[in-house]
Each structure stands twice: as C-alpha cells, then as structure tokens.
C-alpha cells in the first residue's frame, strides 16, 4: 500500500484512495464544500487544494485538488503551505462576495482571517455556492431534473426554463444534500412542493403519515427488485413491525 507523508505525518493508504480521504483517515482536516460520500468527486470548490512534492524534486512542488488526486507512494503533502493558504483565501473572498449572508461561507472565511470580502458584495445575496452537489445527486438517482445554467456571474442551479421540472419526483435529495439550505420546499402529510412542482404524498396505511411522494414510489417501483408494497408503510412503522417480529421470535419457546 502507498506510504506518504501529510503535514509531516506518515500515512499508509489503500491503493486508489484520494488524498482528501487519506488525510481525513489520518485525522488531518482539509476544507471542502463540494465533496460528499454519496456522489463522485467533483473538484469544483477548489478549497481542498494541497501542495505535493517528492524528495527528488529538489524543492519543486505542484498544487493539486486533493479530492481527485490518488495517493502515490513516497509523496510529501502539505495542506497548509503558504500558497495553498493564499489560494484558499482568494476562493473564500470570492465566495463571500457572492454569498455575503451565508453562515457557512462566513464561518470558513473567518477561519482564514477574512471577515469581509475585498470585492463588491453581491447586490442580490444568495445561499447557493454552486457546489453542484444537488445536480450531481439528482443525476446519480437517475432523474436529472435540475442542472446548472448560464455562465459567469449569471450561473445558477435551475430546472429547465425555470418551469416545474417534469422529471422531478419530489424526493428532496437535492435539498437534503445542499450544505447551505438554499433549496427550499414545503412538505406535509398530504402534499409536497419543491422547484414549483406540487406532489401528492403517499400515506402510510398504519399511521396515516405522508412519508414519500407518489411520484417517488412509482419511480422506484420494481427497480432492483423492490416491490411496490415496500413503499406503502413509513420507515417508523416498518421499524416497529420488525421490532415486534424480533420480540415475538425471542419469546417463542425453543424448537418452535
């Protein structure tokens, strides 16, 4: 297995592991905004940049995105070099200009000594940091209901033509994975609304609670061998039912 040094600490990692994960496994923190274990690495936020060198490179080093750089035997990694720190500050300064009222951005910027942006703050503040997590989880689920649109300062996350997305199933995966809570929705026992699309909820036959949308149940019906009846009861009632079965089996006399 590759043996490398991260911030002076010798680390042994599995072959194929990316630097970001190897550092985390070693208890070394590297900031990131666009990484999540549910989706493939993206490298979009650029906060996880690190310096990589080798003893034989005579002092030369290269900056790489740690979430996309596979570990290599013998490399020396610095997560807090001067140019790495300065690059992160530039990224956070720009993010703070785009999202001046977003707590997560404010917190990360403050950790790097930035209490206000050096650029002109966005006149229309937004909590969307363009991390791409929402679009990637939507693609991963196979619906691809939303995507990034436009370029430059006008770039945004949106459904096609800003209309209610026909492929959205109301699963809330995009809202749940969003690190800043930008994606808003309303959800109750009877209906759910997200991306300006309204969904009818599937009610649990035991407790009556609406737990998923009917569109979501239809979408997953039959996939990977999961029958439609699996989606009818809510998770809480499923757990209670399984617990009751387990208790009855434990209480049953031996040999039955």
Buried (B, 14 or more C-beta within 10 A) or exposed (E): EBEBBBBEEEBEBEEEBBBBBBBBEBEBEBBBBBBBEEBEBBBBBBBBBBBBBBEEEEEEBEBBBBBBBEBBEEBBBBBEBEEBBEBBBEBBBBBBBBBBEBEBBBEBBEEBEBEEBEEEBBEEEBBBBBBBBBBBBBBBBEBEBBBBBEEEEEEEBBBEEEEBBEBBBBBBBBBBBBBBEBBEBEBEEEBBBBBEBEBEBBBBEBEEBBBBBBBBBEBBEEEEEEEEEEBBBBEEBBEBEEEEEEEEEEEEEEEE
